[in-house]
């Protein structure tokens, strides 16, 4: 099986689950507050994002002009997110506060749409 199909399936399912979880604004607010207080959680999240991004970039660094570019963009964005969380923790905490105040529902919608797209590409296309 093509690596891009496997990554599309995995990322599609993850994005659907994470996107739906962002609709629970109360839980998201509690989790983000905890990340602000416990900097170790933030650092661990940065490490996980960096590893996740590095794996995706290593396995699926395709720059074709079709749906597979979405996987590459997700990998690079995850790698950059992990880098910024690990190197600039104070700046990312202020971004978390901003996200908590304004964007959890919008972020959830975007993640669900991307998840549906990747599930379609990975399972049905």
C-alpha positions in Angstrom: 0.0 0.0 0.0 1.2 3.5 -0.8 2.6 5.5 2.2 0.5 8.5 1.2 -2.7 6.4 1.6 -1.7 5.1 5.0 -0.8 8.6 6.2 -4.1 10.0 4.8 -6.0 7.4 6.7 -4.1 7.9 10.0 -4.2 11.7 9.8 -7.8 11.7 8.6 -9.0 9.7 11.6 -6.9 11.8 14.0 -8.1 15.1 12.6 -11.7 14.0 12.8 -11.3 13.0 16.5 -9.3 16.0 17.5 -11.6 18.4 15.5 -14.7 17.0 17.2 -13.0 17.3 20.6 -12.5 21.0 20.0 -16.2 21.6 20.0 -16.2 20.9 23.8 -15.1 24.4 24.6 -15.3 23.9 28.4 -12.8 21.0 28.2 -10.6 22.8 25.8 -10.4 25.8 28.1 -9.5 23.6 31.1 -6.8 21.8 29.1 -5.3 25.1 27.8 -5.3 26.6 31.3 -3.5 23.5 32.6 -0.9 23.8 29.8 -0.3 27.4 30.9 0.2 26.3 34.6 2.2 23.2 33.9 4.9 24.1 31.4 6.0 20.5 31.3 2.8 19.6 29.4 3.5 22.3 26.9 7.1 21.1 26.4 5.9 17.5 26.0 3.3 18.7 23.5 6.0 20.5 21.5 8.1 17.3 21.5 5.2 15.2 20.3 4.4 17.7 17.6 8.0 17.8 16.5 8.4 14.0 16.4 5.0 13.7 14.6 6.0 16.2 12.0 9.4 14.7 11.5 7.9 11.3 10.9 5.3 12.7 8.4 8.0 14.7 6.6 10.3 11.7 6.4 7.7 9.3 5.2 5.6 11.5 3.1 7.6 14.4 1.8 5.7 14.6 -1.4 5.2 17.8 -3.3 2.8 16.7 -6.0 0.0 18.9 -7.3 -2.7 16.6 -5.9 -4.2 15.8 -2.6 -0.9 14.4 -1.2 0.5 17.9 -0.7 -1.9 18.3 2.2 -0.1 15.5 4.1 3.3 17.3 3.5 1.9 20.6 4.6 0.5 19.0 7.8 3.9 17.4 8.5 5.9 20.6 8.0 3.4 22.7 10.1 3.6 20.1 12.9 7.3 20.2 12.8 7.3 24.0 12.9 4.8 24.0 15.7 6.9 21.6 17.8 10.0 23.7 17.1 8.3 26.9 18.2 6.8 25.4 21.3 10.2 24.0 22.4 12.3 27.0 21.5 9.8 29.9 22.3 7.6 28.5 25.1 6.4 31.9 26.4 5.3 33.1 22.9 3.3 29.9 22.4 1.5 30.3 25.8 0.2 33.7 24.6 -1.0 32.1 21.4 -2.8 29.4 23.4 -4.6 32.1 25.4 -5.7 33.8 22.1 -6.8 30.4 20.7 -8.8 29.7 23.9 -10.6 33.0 23.7 -11.5 33.0 20.0 -10.9 29.9 17.9 -11.6 26.5 19.3 -14.8 26.1 17.4 -13.4 27.4 14.2 -10.3 25.2 14.6 -12.6 22.2 15.2 -14.5 22.9 12.0 -11.3 23.2 10.0 -9.9 20.0 11.5 -13.1 18.1 10.8 -13.1 19.3 7.2 -9.4 18.3 6.7 -10.1 15.0 8.4 -13.0 14.2 6.1 -11.0 15.1 3.1 -8.1 12.9 4.1 -10.4 10.0 5.1 -12.0 10.3 1.7 -8.6 10.4 -0.1 -7.2 7.5 2.0 -10.2 5.2 2.1 -12.4 5.9 -1.0 -10.4 7.7 -3.7 
